[in-house]
Amino acid sequence: MASGKMSRAEALECSGCSQACHVMLYSDTKSQLFGKTPIKHIVLMQMRFDGLLGFPGGMVKPSEETLEAGLSRELLEEIGIALPISVEDHVESCFAPASLPSFSSSRLILHFYVKKIEEELIREVEKAAASTASDHGLEVLGMVRVPLYTYRREAGLSYFLSHSFIGNARSQLVRSLLRLHLVAPDKLHEALAHALQMHARSAKDLQAALTYTEAQKRDF
């Protein structure tokens, strides 16, 4: 447990620890972008209330429910469908990173699941998340698909990876894409390298915006 990772059983034995579960839902697809670029796989994430990208899920109470039942309950609230989650879908458990807002990394354990479903069900999830999910517009601002393709050099996965993610959601996504062979290692490496370059450009844009608003404050 020195690395912060632990088994599901070890996590449940942690006295006084809070527990949270999240899941990556994905499917295969034959769809093509603009009828030319194969999409191949659909991976769902969500825009959270705090403006960060993350996976659907939330806090669970092992004293009252299993981790999987708690995650299914959270999914009903966030995507409008109570998808059944099994122990077999569990991928990893670890302490939350110190950068996670509002929690001490030593007191919150994150459980990550990956579940493959049919494309038809993915579409139902997307519709329900925007129409019947009780948390839509509140804790969840919308479901998004991860663009796994690269369109015109950098557009697509590179741009997506340059956004801000909650906690270790970006690393969970990257590891899952590699483990499931959804993106080739060299393509993912290239996308991450481009994402780093975009951060430098974004910093300049933010500085320009900051300078502009500072001037507006003086004139107000």
Secondary structure, DSSP 4 states (H G I P E B T S, - for coil): -TTSEE-HHHHHT-TT-EEEEEEEEEEE---EETTTEE--EEEEEEEETTS-EE-SEEEE-TTTS-HHHHHHHHHHHHHS------GGGEEEEEEPPTTSTTS-TTTEEEEEEEEE--HHHHHHHHHHHHHT-TTBTTTEEEEEE---SEETTTEEHHHHHTS-BSTTHHHHHHHHHHHTTSS-HHHHHHHHHHHHHHHHHHHHHHHHHHHHHHHHHHH-
